Amino acid sequence: TSEKPVIFQSILSGKAVLLGTAQTAIALAFLACLPTTTRAETELWGQVGEWSVFNDRRATHGCSMYRSFGADASITLGVLPLEEARGVYFSVTHNKWTVLKPSKNLDVRLQFGSSAPIKAKADFMDDSQMLFIVVPQDTQLFEEFAKNKVLHVKPVSGAAIALKFDRAAEAISAMLDCLAMVTEDLK
């Protein structure tokens, strides 16, 4: 096909991993399962403050961390360990984004705390008001979440939002512990 691959930062190799359309679909399917724990595909693995850590032993064998900001917004950060879809994925939802049109390769500006802004690309799905964000390959996503307590997200044509959170470093550690357990179960 003529579709461009999506780049995810790989936590396993430290290099960028190119994922095609099928692998992106796997990550999006996993995101669609969250935050509910009633679906058979995912289960709650643990809780760190307001972060929930989920695993998916059936479809993706990945783990994710999810944080809700009431009915207004949410953040999901996850890891896919499968050979055909290895990498980190990241999404943000917000009810202010109802005016955005479904689109691919939407320009998004991210800023963690007072760090320099990061230019990224995102796919926007209006049915879930979700930005599925692709960060530049040199972005240290886990490190940015761990050392900061606020994330500013500004789609090029949508409302800017600021999401405040804490204990992200502990939630990332729990998510990676979950991933180690799920990966061990595959052996």
C-alpha positions in Angstrom: 0.0 0.0 0.0 1.0 3.6 -0.2 0.4 4.3 3.5 3.4 5.6 5.4 4.6 3.5 8.4 4.1 4.8 11.9 7.2 5.3 14.0 7.2 4.2 17.7 10.1 4.5 20.1 11.2 1.1 21.1 12.0 0.6 24.7 13.5 -2.8 24.0 16.2 -1.7 21.5 16.4 2.0 22.2 15.9 2.6 18.4 13.0 3.7 16.4 10.8 0.9 15.1 8.8 1.3 11.9 5.3 -0.2 12.1 3.0 -0.7 9.2 -0.7 -0.3 9.1 -1.4 -3.7 10.6 0.8 -3.1 13.6 -0.7 0.3 14.1 -4.1 -1.4 14.0 -3.0 -3.7 16.8 -2.0 -0.8 19.0 -5.3 1.0 18.3 -7.3 -2.1 19.0 -5.5 -2.4 22.4 -6.3 1.3 23.1 -10.0 0.7 22.3 -10.1 -1.9 25.1 -9.2 0.7 27.8 -10.1 1.7 30.4 -12.8 -1.0 30.7 -11.8 -4.2 32.5 -14.9 -6.1 31.6 -13.7 -6.9 28.1 -11.9 -10.3 27.9 -8.9 -8.8 26.0 -7.5 -6.7 29.0 -7.4 -7.1 32.7 -6.4 -4.7 35.5 -2.9 -5.7 36.6 -2.4 -3.0 39.2 -3.0 0.5 40.5 -0.5 3.3 41.3 -2.3 6.3 42.6 -4.7 7.4 39.9 -2.9 5.4 37.2 -4.3 2.0 36.3 -2.0 -0.6 34.8 -3.5 -3.1 32.3 -2.3 -6.2 30.5 -3.5 -7.9 27.4 -2.4 -11.5 27.5 -4.5 -12.6 24.6 -4.2 -10.2 21.6 -1.1 -8.0 22.0 0.7 -9.4 25.0 1.3 -5.8 25.9 0.8 -3.6 29.0 -0.4 -0.1 29.4 -1.0 2.6 32.0 -4.1 4.7 31.9 -5.1 7.9 33.8 -8.5 9.4 33.7 -9.1 13.1 34.3 -12.8 12.7 35.1 -15.2 12.8 32.1 -13.0 15.3 30.3 -9.8 13.6 29.4 -7.5 10.6 29.6 -3.9 9.5 28.9 -2.8 6.1 27.8 0.9 5.0 27.5 1.6 1.5 26.5 4.1 -1.1 25.3 3.7 -3.8 22.7 6.4 -6.6 22.9 5.4 -8.7 19.9 8.0 -9.1 17.1 5.5 -7.8 14.6 4.4 -4.8 16.7 7.1 -3.8 19.1 7.2 -0.3 20.5 5.6 2.3 22.7 2.2 3.9 22.0 0.6 7.0 23.4 -2.8 8.5 23.3 -4.7 11.5 24.8 -8.5 12.0 24.7 -10.3 15.2 25.5 -13.9 16.2 25.2 -12.9 19.7 23.9 -11.7 18.0 20.7 -15.2 17.3 19.3 -14.7 20.0 16.7 -11.7 18.3 15.1 -12.3 16.2 12.0 -11.1 12.6 11.7 -7.6 12.9 10.2 -4.2 11.4 9.9 -0.8 13.2 10.4 -2.3 16.0 12.3 0.3 18.4 13.7 0.4 18.3 17.5 2.6 20.2 20.0 3.5 18.4 23.3 5.2 20.0 26.2 6.1 18.1 29.4 6.4 20.6 32.3 8.8 23.4 31.3 10.8 21.2 28.8 11.1 22.3 25.3 8.0 21.7 23.2 8.0 18.6 21.0 6.5 18.6 17.5 4.6 15.4 16.9 2.1 13.8 14.5 -1.2 12.3 15.5 -4.2 10.5 14.1 -7.5 11.8 15.4 -10.5 9.5 15.8 -13.6 11.6 16.4 -15.7 8.7 17.7 -13.4 8.5 20.8 -12.0 12.1 20.7 -8.6 10.4 20.8 -5.3 11.6 19.4 -3.1 8.6 18.7 0.3 10.4 19.0 3.5 9.5 17.2 6.4 11.2 18.8 9.8 11.8 17.1 12.1 8.9 17.5 14.5 10.8 19.7 11.9 11.7 22.3 12.4 9.9 25.6 8.7 9.4 26.3 9.1 7.4 29.5 11.7 9.8 30.9 9.5 12.9 30.1 6.5 11.3 31.8 8.6 10.3 34.8 10.3 13.7 35.5 7.3 15.9 34.8 3.9 16.4 36.4 2.1 18.2 33.6 1.6 17.6 29.9 0.4 20.3 27.6 -1.2 19.1 24.3 -2.1 21.4 21.5 -3.5 20.0 18.2 -2.9 22.5 15.4 -6.6 23.1 15.0 -8.0 22.2 18.4 -8.1 23.4 22.0 -5.0 23.3 24.0 -5.2 21.3 27.2 -3.0 20.8 30.3 -3.1 17.5 32.1 -1.6 17.4 35.6 -0.6 14.1 37.0 1.8 12.5 39.6 3.4 9.1 40.3 4.0 8.5 36.6 7.5 7.1 37.3 6.0 4.5 39.6 3.3 3.7 37.1 5.9 3.2 34.4 7.8 0.9 36.6 4.6 -1.1 37.3 3.8 -1.2 33.6 7.3 -2.6 32.8 6.9 -5.2 35.6 3.6 -6.2 34.0 5.3 -6.5 30.6 8.1 -8.6 32.1 5.5 -11.0 33.6 3.4 -11.2 30.4 6.6 -11.7 28.4 7.7 -14.5 30.8 4.4 -16.2 30.4 5.0 -16.3 26.6 8.1 -18.4 27.1 
